[in-house]
Structure formats: structure tokens, C-alpha cells
Amino acid sequence: MDALYECRRCGVVSRFGEDLCSPRKRQGKEAYCGTAPERGNMCDEMRERLPFVCGICGRPAREGELVCKPWITG
């Protein structure tokens, strides 16, 4: 898998750091999935419109394969 990024403020994950307000590079989904994401308010709007969320930890993501148990939101 290519590089992954997690927002330090709200926990959204993406393949693209520029999508996030405070990105940090992660080595793989095991580094963030299954852990409680931060619930900061900086990226709430983005987090609420993302199409996937992990069914285990609730972490929001742009793509289903970025989380362990993807659920489609909405």
C-alpha cells in the first residue's frame, strides 16, 4: 500500500496529506485503525462527509481499504 496519512486533529485517514488539516504520515493502517481517533473540531465538516468509517473503531476514511472493517456512511 502507498503512503497513508492521518489527521492529528480529527483522525481522518487519506492517501493524500494535502486533504488533511494536520497530516502525519503513517506506515500502515495497523498504526491507526483500532485506536480511538481524536475528535477535534478543525475537520468536523470533512469527517462528516467522508464515505467510509471503520466498523471497529469509528475512524473516518476517504477509501474503504484504509480501515479494517469499512462501513459505508450515509
HTML snippet that shows the backbone in 3Dmol.js (N, CA, C, O; Angstrom):
<script src="https://3Dmol.org/build/3Dmol-min.js"></script>
<div id="view" style="width:600px;height:400px;position:relative"></div>
<script>
const pdb = `
ATOM      1  N   MET A   1       0.845  -1.185   0.000  1.00  0.00           N
ATOM      2  CA  MET A   1       0.000   0.000   0.000  1.00  0.00           C
ATOM      3  C   MET A   1       0.887   1.244   0.000  1.00  0.00           C
ATOM      4  O   MET A   1       1.960   1.255   0.603  1.00  0.00           O
ATOM      5  N   ASP A   2       0.431   2.275  -0.674  1.00  0.00           N
ATOM      6  CA  ASP A   2       1.159   3.539  -0.725  1.00  0.00           C
ATOM      7  C   ASP A   2       1.153   4.208   0.640  1.00  0.00           C
ATOM      8  O   ASP A   2       0.591   3.684   1.602  1.00  0.00           O
ATOM      9  N   ALA A   3       1.781   5.361   0.711  1.00  0.00           N
ATOM     10  CA  ALA A   3       1.817   6.128   1.953  1.00  0.00           C
ATOM     11  C   ALA A   3       0.405   6.467   2.411  1.00  0.00           C
ATOM     12  O   ALA A   3      -0.485   6.717   1.598  1.00  0.00           O
ATOM     13  N   LEU A   4       0.220   6.471   3.703  1.00  0.00           N
ATOM     14  CA  LEU A   4      -1.063   6.824   4.303  1.00  0.00           C
ATOM     15  C   LEU A   4      -0.840   8.001   5.229  1.00  0.00           C
ATOM     16  O   LEU A   4       0.244   8.174   5.786  1.00  0.00           O
ATOM     17  N   TYR A   5      -1.878   8.811   5.388  1.00  0.00           N
ATOM     18  CA  TYR A   5      -1.794   9.976   6.265  1.00  0.00           C
ATOM     19  C   TYR A   5      -2.992   9.989   7.201  1.00  0.00           C
ATOM     20  O   TYR A   5      -4.098   9.592   6.835  1.00  0.00           O
ATOM     21  N   GLU A   6      -2.744  10.452   8.411  1.00  0.00           N
ATOM     22  CA  GLU A   6      -3.782  10.583   9.422  1.00  0.00           C
ATOM     23  C   GLU A   6      -3.769  12.021   9.917  1.00  0.00           C
ATOM     24  O   GLU A   6      -2.702  12.594  10.135  1.00  0.00           O
ATOM     25  N   CYS A   7      -4.936  12.601  10.095  1.00  0.00           N
ATOM     26  CA  CYS A   7      -5.012  13.950  10.629  1.00  0.00           C
ATOM     27  C   CYS A   7      -4.805  13.896  12.141  1.00  0.00           C
ATOM     28  O   CYS A   7      -5.488  13.149  12.841  1.00  0.00           O
ATOM     29  N   ARG A   8      -3.866  14.685  12.634  1.00  0.00           N
ATOM     30  CA  ARG A   8      -3.596  14.730  14.073  1.00  0.00           C
ATOM     31  C   ARG A   8      -4.776  15.297  14.859  1.00  0.00           C
ATOM     32  O   ARG A   8      -4.925  15.004  16.045  1.00  0.00           O
ATOM     33  N   ARG A   9      -5.604  16.094  14.220  1.00  0.00           N
ATOM     34  CA  ARG A   9      -6.696  16.777  14.929  1.00  0.00           C
ATOM     35  C   ARG A   9      -7.986  15.977  14.990  1.00  0.00           C
ATOM     36  O   ARG A   9      -8.652  15.964  16.025  1.00  0.00           O
ATOM     37  N   CYS A  10      -8.354  15.306  13.895  1.00  0.00           N
ATOM     38  CA  CYS A  10      -9.666  14.647  13.900  1.00  0.00           C
ATOM     39  C   CYS A  10      -9.632  13.169  13.565  1.00  0.00           C
ATOM     40  O   CYS A  10     -10.658  12.499  13.679  1.00  0.00           O
ATOM     41  N   GLY A  11      -8.485  12.632  13.155  1.00  0.00           N
ATOM     42  CA  GLY A  11      -8.376  11.206  12.904  1.00  0.00           C
ATOM     43  C   GLY A  11      -8.753  10.725  11.525  1.00  0.00           C
ATOM     44  O   GLY A  11      -8.697   9.522  11.272  1.00  0.00           O
ATOM     45  N   VAL A  12      -9.140  11.615  10.610  1.00  0.00           N
ATOM     46  CA  VAL A  12      -9.455  11.216   9.242  1.00  0.00           C
ATOM     47  C   VAL A  12      -8.201  10.631   8.602  1.00  0.00           C
ATOM     48  O   VAL A  12      -7.101  11.142   8.816  1.00  0.00           O
ATOM     49  N   VAL A  13      -8.356   9.571   7.825  1.00  0.00           N
ATOM     50  CA  VAL A  13      -7.226   8.979   7.116  1.00  0.00           C
ATOM     51  C   VAL A  13      -7.415   9.128   5.612  1.00  0.00           C
ATOM     52  O   VAL A  13      -8.534   9.102   5.100  1.00  0.00           O
ATOM     53  N   SER A  14      -6.291   9.286   4.918  1.00  0.00           N
ATOM     54  CA  SER A  14      -6.309   9.507   3.477  1.00  0.00           C
ATOM     55  C   SER A  14      -4.974   9.088   2.883  1.00  0.00           C
ATOM     56  O   SER A  14      -3.974   8.989   3.595  1.00  0.00           O
ATOM     57  N   ARG A  15      -4.958   8.846   1.597  1.00  0.00           N
ATOM     58  CA  ARG A  15      -3.695   8.601   0.888  1.00  0.00           C
ATOM     59  C   ARG A  15      -2.983   9.919   0.580  1.00  0.00           C
ATOM     60  O   ARG A  15      -1.810   9.921   0.206  1.00  0.00           O
ATOM     61  N   PHE A  16      -3.684  11.024   0.736  1.00  0.00           N
ATOM     62  CA  PHE A  16      -3.148  12.325   0.355  1.00  0.00           C
ATOM     63  C   PHE A  16      -3.094  13.264   1.548  1.00  0.00           C
ATOM     64  O   PHE A  16      -4.135  13.636   2.090  1.00  0.00           O
ATOM     65  N   GLY A  17      -1.898  13.650   1.962  1.00  0.00           N
ATOM     66  CA  GLY A  17      -1.723  14.533   3.100  1.00  0.00           C
ATOM     67  C   GLY A  17      -2.359  15.894   2.914  1.00  0.00           C
ATOM     68  O   GLY A  17      -2.800  16.513   3.883  1.00  0.00           O
ATOM     69  N   GLU A  18      -2.411  16.369   1.675  1.00  0.00           N
ATOM     70  CA  GLU A  18      -2.984  17.693   1.417  1.00  0.00           C
ATOM     71  C   GLU A  18      -4.495  17.734   1.659  1.00  0.00           C
ATOM     72  O   GLU A  18      -5.074  18.818   1.717  1.00  0.00           O
ATOM     73  N   ASP A  19      -5.140  16.580   1.800  1.00  0.00           N
ATOM     74  CA  ASP A  19      -6.568  16.526   2.118  1.00  0.00           C
ATOM     75  C   ASP A  19      -6.845  16.857   3.581  1.00  0.00           C
ATOM     76  O   ASP A  19      -7.984  17.147   3.947  1.00  0.00           O
ATOM     77  N   LEU A  20      -5.823  16.817   4.408  1.00  0.00           N
ATOM     78  CA  LEU A  20      -5.993  16.919   5.859  1.00  0.00           C
ATOM     79  C   LEU A  20      -5.441  18.220   6.406  1.00  0.00           C
ATOM     80  O   LEU A  20      -4.516  18.799   5.838  1.00  0.00           O
ATOM     81  N   CYS A  21      -6.014  18.680   7.520  1.00  0.00           N
ATOM     82  CA  CYS A  21      -5.577  19.965   8.073  1.00  0.00           C
ATOM     83  C   CYS A  21      -4.279  19.836   8.869  1.00  0.00           C
ATOM     84  O   CYS A  21      -3.525  20.804   8.971  1.00  0.00           O
ATOM     85  N   SER A  22      -4.006  18.668   9.430  1.00  0.00           N
ATOM     86  CA  SER A  22      -2.782  18.466  10.211  1.00  0.00           C
ATOM     87  C   SER A  22      -2.278  17.038   9.978  1.00  0.00           C
ATOM     88  O   SER A  22      -2.353  16.199  10.876  1.00  0.00           O
ATOM     89  N   PRO A  23      -1.758  16.760   8.759  1.00  0.00           N
ATOM     90  CA  PRO A  23      -1.398  15.391   8.397  1.00  0.00           C
ATOM     91  C   PRO A  23      -0.125  14.880   9.060  1.00  0.00           C
ATOM     92  O   PRO A  23       0.811  15.639   9.313  1.00  0.00           O
ATOM     93  N   ARG A  24      -0.111  13.585   9.334  1.00  0.00           N
ATOM     94  CA  ARG A  24       1.118  12.899   9.721  1.00  0.00           C
ATOM     95  C   ARG A  24       1.143  11.581   8.964  1.00  0.00           C
ATOM     96  O   ARG A  24       0.120  10.913   8.815  1.00  0.00           O
ATOM     97  N   LYS A  25       2.315  11.225   8.494  1.00  0.00           N
ATOM     98  CA  LYS A  25       2.476  10.014   7.702  1.00  0.00           C
ATOM     99  C   LYS A  25       2.426   8.799   8.613  1.00  0.00           C
ATOM    100  O   LYS A  25       2.992   8.807   9.706  1.00  0.00           O
ATOM    101  N   ARG A  26       1.743   7.752   8.157  1.00  0.00           N
ATOM    102  CA  ARG A  26       1.630   6.505   8.909  1.00  0.00           C
ATOM    103  C   ARG A  26       2.142   5.370   8.033  1.00  0.00           C
ATOM    104  O   ARG A  26       2.031   5.431   6.808  1.00  0.00           O
ATOM    105  N   GLN A  27       2.695   4.348   8.646  1.00  0.00           N
ATOM    106  CA  GLN A  27       3.276   3.231   7.906  1.00  0.00           C
ATOM    107  C   GLN A  27       2.231   2.236   7.389  1.00  0.00           C
ATOM    108  O   GLN A  27       2.479   1.549   6.398  1.00  0.00           O
ATOM    109  N   GLY A  28       1.106   2.153   8.020  1.00  0.00           N
ATOM    110  CA  GLY A  28       0.046   1.242   7.601  1.00  0.00           C
ATOM    111  C   GLY A  28      -1.166   1.426   8.484  1.00  0.00           C
ATOM    112  O   GLY A  28      -1.101   2.114   9.503  1.00  0.00           O
ATOM    113  N   LYS A  29      -2.273   0.815   8.099  1.00  0.00           N
ATOM    114  CA  LYS A  29      -3.499   1.046   8.851  1.00  0.00           C
ATOM    115  C   LYS A  29      -3.441   0.480  10.266  1.00  0.00           C
ATOM    116  O   LYS A  29      -4.201   0.917  11.130  1.00  0.00           O
ATOM    117  N   GLU A  30      -2.554  -0.486  10.521  1.00  0.00           N
ATOM    118  CA  GLU A  30      -2.423  -1.007  11.883  1.00  0.00           C
ATOM    119  C   GLU A  30      -1.883   0.052  12.850  1.00  0.00           C
ATOM    120  O   GLU A  30      -1.986  -0.113  14.065  1.00  0.00           O
ATOM    121  N   ALA A  31      -1.310   1.133  12.322  1.00  0.00           N
ATOM    122  CA  ALA A  31      -0.799   2.219  13.168  1.00  0.00           C
ATOM    123  C   ALA A  31      -1.918   3.125  13.676  1.00  0.00           C
ATOM    124  O   ALA A  31      -1.714   3.876  14.631  1.00  0.00           O
ATOM    125  N   TYR A  32      -3.094   3.069  13.058  1.00  0.00           N
ATOM    126  CA  TYR A  32      -4.186   3.951  13.486  1.00  0.00           C
ATOM    127  C   TYR A  32      -5.520   3.231  13.628  1.00  0.00           C
ATOM    128  O   TYR A  32      -6.300   3.584  14.512  1.00  0.00           O
ATOM    129  N   CYS A  33      -5.811   2.243  12.800  1.00  0.00           N
ATOM    130  CA  CYS A  33      -7.117   1.586  12.847  1.00  0.00           C
ATOM    131  C   CYS A  33      -7.194   0.703  14.092  1.00  0.00           C
ATOM    132  O   CYS A  33      -6.258  -0.027  14.415  1.00  0.00           O
ATOM    133  N   GLY A  34      -8.307   0.786  14.766  1.00  0.00           N
ATOM    134  CA  GLY A  34      -8.471   0.047  16.012  1.00  0.00           C
ATOM    135  C   GLY A  34      -8.139   0.902  17.219  1.00  0.00           C
ATOM    136  O   GLY A  34      -8.336   0.480  18.358  1.00  0.00           O
ATOM    137  N   THR A  35      -7.629   2.115  16.972  1.00  0.00           N
ATOM    138  CA  THR A  35      -7.350   3.057  18.050  1.00  0.00           C
ATOM    139  C   THR A  35      -8.398   4.164  17.980  1.00  0.00           C
ATOM    140  O   THR A  35      -8.960   4.426  16.916  1.00  0.00           O
ATOM    141  N   ALA A  36      -8.650   4.791  19.076  1.00  0.00           N
ATOM    142  CA  ALA A  36      -9.652   5.855  19.108  1.00  0.00           C
ATOM    143  C   ALA A  36      -9.118   7.100  18.402  1.00  0.00           C
ATOM    144  O   ALA A  36      -8.075   7.625  18.794  1.00  0.00           O
ATOM    145  N   PRO A  37      -9.814   7.584  17.368  1.00  0.00           N
ATOM    146  CA  PRO A  37      -9.360   8.807  16.701  1.00  0.00           C
ATOM    147  C   PRO A  37      -9.636  10.027  17.566  1.00  0.00           C
ATOM    148  O   PRO A  37     -10.567  10.034  18.372  1.00  0.00           O
ATOM    149  N   GLU A  38      -8.827  11.045  17.391  1.00  0.00           N
ATOM    150  CA  GLU A  38      -9.075  12.303  18.066  1.00  0.00           C
ATOM    151  C   GLU A  38     -10.401  12.850  17.562  1.00  0.00           C
ATOM    152  O   GLU A  38     -10.815  12.531  16.448  1.00  0.00           O
ATOM    153  N   ARG A  39     -11.051  13.640  18.338  1.00  0.00           N
ATOM    154  CA  ARG A  39     -12.337  14.211  17.925  1.00  0.00           C
ATOM    155  C   ARG A  39     -12.268  15.730  17.953  1.00  0.00           C
ATOM    156  O   ARG A  39     -13.166  16.389  18.475  1.00  0.00           O
ATOM    157  N   GLY A  40     -11.208  16.278  17.394  1.00  0.00           N
ATOM    158  CA  GLY A  40     -11.068  17.724  17.327  1.00  0.00           C
ATOM    159  C   GLY A  40     -12.113  18.327  16.413  1.00  0.00           C
ATOM    160  O   GLY A  40     -12.755  17.607  15.649  1.00  0.00           O
ATOM    161  N   ASN A  41     -12.292  19.626  16.477  1.00  0.00           N
ATOM    162  CA  ASN A  41     -13.340  20.254  15.689  1.00  0.00           C
ATOM    163  C   ASN A  41     -12.842  20.884  14.401  1.00  0.00           C
ATOM    164  O   ASN A  41     -13.654  21.375  13.617  1.00  0.00           O
ATOM    165  N   MET A  42     -11.537  20.888  14.151  1.00  0.00           N
ATOM    166  CA  MET A  42     -10.992  21.530  12.969  1.00  0.00           C
ATOM    167  C   MET A  42     -11.509  20.902  11.673  1.00  0.00           C
ATOM    168  O   MET A  42     -11.772  21.620  10.709  1.00  0.00           O
ATOM    169  N   CYS A  43     -11.655  19.603  11.636  1.00  0.00           N
ATOM    170  CA  CYS A  43     -12.014  18.912  10.402  1.00  0.00           C
ATOM    171  C   CYS A  43     -13.388  18.266  10.467  1.00  0.00           C
ATOM    172  O   CYS A  43     -13.682  17.382   9.662  1.00  0.00           O
ATOM    173  N   ASP A  44     -14.236  18.677  11.396  1.00  0.00           N
ATOM    174  CA  ASP A  44     -15.548  18.042  11.539  1.00  0.00           C
ATOM    175  C   ASP A  44     -16.321  17.987  10.234  1.00  0.00           C
ATOM    176  O   ASP A  44     -16.910  16.957   9.906  1.00  0.00           O
ATOM    177  N   GLU A  45     -16.326  19.081   9.485  1.00  0.00           N
ATOM    178  CA  GLU A  45     -17.084  19.115   8.243  1.00  0.00           C
ATOM    179  C   GLU A  45     -16.588  18.059   7.273  1.00  0.00           C
ATOM    180  O   GLU A  45     -17.391  17.360   6.654  1.00  0.00           O
ATOM    181  N   MET A  46     -15.276  17.933   7.132  1.00  0.00           N
ATOM    182  CA  MET A  46     -14.709  16.928   6.239  1.00  0.00           C
ATOM    183  C   MET A  46     -15.023  15.529   6.755  1.00  0.00           C
ATOM    184  O   MET A  46     -15.411  14.656   5.979  1.00  0.00           O
ATOM    185  N   ARG A  47     -14.862  15.311   8.032  1.00  0.00           N
ATOM    186  CA  ARG A  47     -15.083  13.988   8.611  1.00  0.00           C
ATOM    187  C   ARG A  47     -16.521  13.531   8.376  1.00  0.00           C
ATOM    188  O   ARG A  47     -16.756  12.356   8.097  1.00  0.00           O
ATOM    189  N   GLU A  48     -17.469  14.429   8.483  1.00  0.00           N
ATOM    190  CA  GLU A  48     -18.869  14.068   8.334  1.00  0.00           C
ATOM    191  C   GLU A  48     -19.270  13.739   6.896  1.00  0.00           C
ATOM    192  O   GLU A  48     -20.276  13.063   6.682  1.00  0.00           O
ATOM    193  N   ARG A  49     -18.508  14.201   5.913  1.00  0.00           N
ATOM    194  CA  ARG A  49     -18.891  13.922   4.522  1.00  0.00           C
ATOM    195  C   ARG A  49     -18.089  12.788   3.890  1.00  0.00           C
ATOM    196  O   ARG A  49     -18.278  12.482   2.713  1.00  0.00           O
ATOM    197  N   LEU A  50     -17.191  12.158   4.663  1.00  0.00           N
ATOM    198  CA  LEU A  50     -16.413  11.052   4.125  1.00  0.00           C
ATOM    199  C   LEU A  50     -17.291   9.814   3.961  1.00  0.00           C
ATOM    200  O   LEU A  50     -18.180   9.567   4.775  1.00  0.00           O
ATOM    201  N   PRO A  51     -17.040   9.032   2.901  1.00  0.00           N
ATOM    202  CA  PRO A  51     -17.929   7.919   2.588  1.00  0.00           C
ATOM    203  C   PRO A  51     -17.756   6.661   3.443  1.00  0.00           C
ATOM    204  O   PRO A  51     -18.647   5.812   3.460  1.00  0.00           O
ATOM    205  N   PHE A  52     -16.630   6.519   4.153  1.00  0.00           N
ATOM    206  CA  PHE A  52     -16.381   5.300   4.913  1.00  0.00           C
ATOM    207  C   PHE A  52     -16.030   5.598   6.367  1.00  0.00           C
ATOM    208  O   PHE A  52     -15.507   6.660   6.704  1.00  0.00           O
ATOM    209  N   VAL A  53     -16.337   4.621   7.207  1.00  0.00           N
ATOM    210  CA  VAL A  53     -15.961   4.671   8.612  1.00  0.00           C
ATOM    211  C   VAL A  53     -15.626   3.236   9.016  1.00  0.00           C
ATOM    212  O   VAL A  53     -16.216   2.289   8.496  1.00  0.00           O
ATOM    213  N   CYS A  54     -14.683   3.077   9.937  1.00  0.00           N
ATOM    214  CA  CYS A  54     -14.321   1.742  10.402  1.00  0.00           C
ATOM    215  C   CYS A  54     -15.400   1.238  11.358  1.00  0.00           C
ATOM    216  O   CYS A  54     -15.764   1.930  12.309  1.00  0.00           O
ATOM    217  N   GLY A  55     -15.904   0.048  11.108  1.00  0.00           N
ATOM    218  CA  GLY A  55     -16.926  -0.546  11.952  1.00  0.00           C
ATOM    219  C   GLY A  55     -16.396  -0.977  13.309  1.00  0.00           C
ATOM    220  O   GLY A  55     -17.177  -1.310  14.201  1.00  0.00           O
ATOM    221  N   ILE A  56     -15.080  -0.976  13.478  1.00  0.00           N
ATOM    222  CA  ILE A  56     -14.476  -1.370  14.755  1.00  0.00           C
ATOM    223  C   ILE A  56     -14.202  -0.159  15.638  1.00  0.00           C
ATOM    224  O   ILE A  56     -14.613  -0.128  16.798  1.00  0.00           O
ATOM    225  N   CYS A  57     -13.506   0.840  15.092  1.00  0.00           N
ATOM    226  CA  CYS A  57     -13.083   1.973  15.926  1.00  0.00           C
ATOM    227  C   CYS A  57     -13.765   3.290  15.564  1.00  0.00           C
ATOM    228  O   CYS A  57     -13.623   4.274  16.291  1.00  0.00           O
ATOM    229  N   GLY A  58     -14.505   3.326  14.449  1.00  0.00           N
ATOM    230  CA  GLY A  58     -15.199   4.548  14.066  1.00  0.00           C
ATOM    231  C   GLY A  58     -14.355   5.551  13.309  1.00  0.00           C
ATOM    232  O   GLY A  58     -14.808   6.666  13.050  1.00  0.00           O
ATOM    233  N   ARG A  59     -13.132   5.178  12.948  1.00  0.00           N
ATOM    234  CA  ARG A  59     -12.254   6.102  12.233  1.00  0.00           C
ATOM    235  C   ARG A  59     -12.782   6.375  10.841  1.00  0.00           C
ATOM    236  O   ARG A  59     -13.061   5.435  10.097  1.00  0.00           O
ATOM    237  N   PRO A  60     -12.930   7.653  10.466  1.00  0.00           N
ATOM    238  CA  PRO A  60     -13.419   8.013   9.142  1.00  0.00           C
ATOM    239  C   PRO A  60     -12.304   7.913   8.096  1.00  0.00           C
ATOM    240  O   PRO A  60     -11.131   8.121   8.406  1.00  0.00           O
ATOM    241  N   ALA A  61     -12.687   7.591   6.845  1.00  0.00           N
ATOM    242  CA  ALA A  61     -11.689   7.439   5.782  1.00  0.00           C
ATOM    243  C   ALA A  61     -12.278   7.791   4.428  1.00  0.00           C
ATOM    244  O   ALA A  61     -13.485   7.691   4.210  1.00  0.00           O
ATOM    245  N   ARG A  62     -11.394   8.210   3.514  1.00  0.00           N
ATOM    246  CA  ARG A  62     -11.800   8.513   2.148  1.00  0.00           C
ATOM    247  C   ARG A  62     -12.047   7.240   1.346  1.00  0.00           C
ATOM    248  O   ARG A  62     -12.885   7.234   0.445  1.00  0.00           O
ATOM    249  N   GLU A  63     -11.325   6.156   1.661  1.00  0.00           N
ATOM    250  CA  GLU A  63     -11.437   4.901   0.929  1.00  0.00           C
ATOM    251  C   GLU A  63     -11.633   3.756   1.912  1.00  0.00           C
ATOM    252  O   GLU A  63     -11.024   3.745   2.982  1.00  0.00           O
ATOM    253  N   GLY A  64     -12.466   2.806   1.563  1.00  0.00           N
ATOM    254  CA  GLY A  64     -12.752   1.681   2.435  1.00  0.00           C
ATOM    255  C   GLY A  64     -11.540   0.858   2.809  1.00  0.00           C
ATOM    256  O   GLY A  64     -11.448   0.365   3.933  1.00  0.00           O
ATOM    257  N   GLU A  65     -10.609   0.703   1.884  1.00  0.00           N
ATOM    258  CA  GLU A  65      -9.437  -0.127   2.172  1.00  0.00           C
ATOM    259  C   GLU A  65      -8.469   0.515   3.173  1.00  0.00           C
ATOM    260  O   GLU A  65      -7.489  -0.119   3.566  1.00  0.00           O
ATOM    261  N   LEU A  66      -8.723   1.745   3.586  1.00  0.00           N
ATOM    262  CA  LEU A  66      -7.854   2.407   4.546  1.00  0.00           C
ATOM    263  C   LEU A  66      -8.203   2.072   5.996  1.00  0.00           C
ATOM    264  O   LEU A  66      -7.489   2.473   6.915  1.00  0.00           O
ATOM    265  N   VAL A  67      -9.299   1.340   6.204  1.00  0.00           N
ATOM    266  CA  VAL A  67      -9.689   0.929   7.556  1.00  0.00           C
ATOM    267  C   VAL A  67      -9.932  -0.581   7.598  1.00  0.00           C
ATOM    268  O   VAL A  67     -10.143  -1.221   6.567  1.00  0.00           O
ATOM    269  N   CYS A  68      -9.898  -1.134   8.815  1.00  0.00           N
ATOM    270  CA  CYS A  68     -10.003  -2.603   8.978  1.00  0.00           C
ATOM    271  C   CYS A  68     -11.359  -3.177   8.582  1.00  0.00           C
ATOM    272  O   CYS A  68     -11.430  -4.207   7.911  1.00  0.00           O
ATOM    273  N   LYS A  69     -12.422  -2.518   8.991  1.00  0.00           N
ATOM    274  CA  LYS A  69     -13.774  -3.020   8.708  1.00  0.00           C
ATOM    275  C   LYS A  69     -14.597  -1.866   8.148  1.00  0.00           C
ATOM    276  O   LYS A  69     -15.325  -1.206   8.890  1.00  0.00           O
ATOM    277  N   PRO A  70     -14.487  -1.617   6.840  1.00  0.00           N
ATOM    278  CA  PRO A  70     -15.158  -0.459   6.244  1.00  0.00           C
ATOM    279  C   PRO A  70     -16.671  -0.575   6.211  1.00  0.00           C
ATOM    280  O   PRO A  70     -17.231  -1.602   5.828  1.00  0.00           O
ATOM    281  N   TRP A  71     -17.312   0.503   6.622  1.00  0.00           N
ATOM    282  CA  TRP A  71     -18.763   0.651   6.521  1.00  0.00           C
ATOM    283  C   TRP A  71     -19.018   1.900   5.711  1.00  0.00           C
ATOM    284  O   TRP A  71     -18.330   2.908   5.873  1.00  0.00           O
ATOM    285  N   ILE A  72     -19.996   1.835   4.850  1.00  0.00           N
ATOM    286  CA  ILE A  72     -20.351   3.000   4.047  1.00  0.00           C
ATOM    287  C   ILE A  72     -21.268   3.891   4.894  1.00  0.00           C
ATOM    288  O   ILE A  72     -22.251   3.422   5.469  1.00  0.00           O
ATOM    289  N   THR A  73     -20.932   5.165   4.959  1.00  0.00           N
ATOM    290  CA  THR A  73     -21.747   6.109   5.730  1.00  0.00           C
ATOM    291  C   THR A  73     -22.866   6.639   4.859  1.00  0.00           C
ATOM    292  O   THR A  73     -22.834   6.507   3.635  1.00  0.00           O
ATOM    293  N   GLY A  74     -23.847   7.237   5.494  1.00  0.00           N
ATOM    294  CA  GLY A  74     -24.928   7.898   4.771  1.00  0.00           C
ATOM    295  C   GLY A  74     -25.801   6.953   4.122  1.00  0.00           C
ATOM    296  O   GLY A  74     -26.765   7.351   3.468  1.00  0.00           O
TER     297      GLY A  74
END
`;
const viewer = $3Dmol.createViewer("view");
viewer.addModel(pdb, "pdb");
viewer.setStyle({}, {cartoon: {color: "spectrum"}});
viewer.zoomTo();
viewer.render();
</script>
